[in-house]
């Protein structure tokens, strides 16, 4: 929460009165609660799996089009090892 307060105060020059601090704390707690409920229902896991599968699909399409592993790594901001793992496991 302190990081969020720093951003509000420093980047947006909004004075951090005690009411704002309290509101930010409540919003952080609310978002954490929503994330926890999504995880309990399994939707967070499904979303995570879907993102990984989508990323793997993009990696494989780029490789099939002749883009090098290094270029894919750079374009998608991934470690080369992660790109290689996707190629080897799909």
C-alpha positions as CSV (number, residue, x, y, z in Angstrom):
1,X,0.0,0.0,0.0
2,X,2.9,2.4,0.7
3,X,4.0,2.1,-2.9
4,X,0.6,3.1,-4.1
5,X,0.6,6.1,-1.7
6,X,4.0,7.1,-3.0
7,X,2.7,7.1,-6.6
8,X,-0.3,9.1,-5.7
9,X,1.8,11.7,-3.8
10,X,4.8,11.9,-6.0
11,X,3.6,11.2,-9.5
12,X,0.2,12.9,-9.3
13,X,1.1,15.5,-6.7
14,X,-2.1,14.7,-4.7
15,X,-1.8,15.7,-1.0
16,X,-2.0,12.5,1.1
17,X,-4.5,13.4,3.9
18,X,-5.5,10.7,6.3
19,X,-8.8,10.2,4.5
20,X,-7.0,9.4,1.3
21,X,-4.7,7.0,3.1
22,X,-7.7,5.2,4.6
23,X,-9.5,5.1,1.2
24,X,-6.5,3.6,-0.5
25,X,-6.2,1.0,2.2
26,X,-9.8,0.0,1.8
27,X,-9.5,-0.2,-2.0
28,X,-6.4,-2.4,-1.7
29,X,-8.2,-4.7,0.7
30,X,-11.2,-4.9,-1.6
31,X,-9.1,-5.8,-4.6
32,X,-7.3,-8.4,-2.6
33,X,-10.6,-9.9,-1.5
34,X,-11.9,-10.0,-5.1
35,X,-8.7,-11.7,-6.2
36,X,-9.0,-14.2,-3.4
37,X,-12.5,-15.1,-4.3
38,X,-11.6,-15.5,-8.0
39,X,-8.8,-17.9,-7.0
40,X,-11.2,-19.8,-4.7
41,X,-13.6,-20.3,-7.6
42,X,-10.8,-21.4,-9.9
43,X,-11.2,-18.5,-12.3
44,X,-7.8,-17.0,-11.5
45,X,-6.2,-20.3,-12.3
46,X,-8.1,-20.6,-15.5
47,X,-7.1,-17.1,-16.6
48,X,-3.5,-17.8,-15.8
49,X,-3.6,-21.0,-17.8
50,X,-5.3,-19.2,-20.7
51,X,-2.6,-16.5,-20.7
52,X,0.2,-19.1,-20.7
53,X,-1.5,-21.0,-23.6
54,X,-2.0,-17.8,-25.6
55,X,1.6,-16.8,-25.1
56,X,2.8,-20.2,-26.1
57,X,0.7,-20.0,-29.3
58,X,2.2,-16.6,-30.2
59,X,5.7,-17.9,-29.6
60,X,5.1,-20.9,-31.8
61,X,3.6,-18.8,-34.6
62,X,6.6,-16.5,-34.6
63,X,9.0,-19.4,-34.7
64,X,7.1,-21.0,-37.6
65,X,7.4,-17.7,-39.5
66,X,11.2,-17.8,-39.1
67,X,11.7,-15.4,-36.2
68,X,14.7,-16.4,-34.2
69,X,14.4,-17.5,-30.5
70,X,16.4,-14.4,-29.6
71,X,14.1,-12.1,-31.5
72,X,11.0,-13.7,-29.9
73,X,12.6,-13.4,-26.5
74,X,13.2,-9.7,-27.2
75,X,9.8,-9.0,-28.7
76,X,7.9,-10.6,-25.9
77,X,10.2,-9.6,-23.1
78,X,10.8,-13.2,-22.1
79,X,13.9,-15.1,-21.1
80,X,15.4,-17.2,-23.9
81,X,15.1,-20.3,-21.7
82,X,11.3,-19.7,-21.4
83,X,11.0,-19.4,-25.1
84,X,13.0,-22.6,-25.6
85,X,10.9,-24.4,-23.0
86,X,7.7,-23.5,-24.9
87,X,9.2,-24.7,-28.2
88,X,10.3,-28.0,-26.7
89,X,7.1,-28.7,-24.8
90,X,4.5,-27.9,-27.5
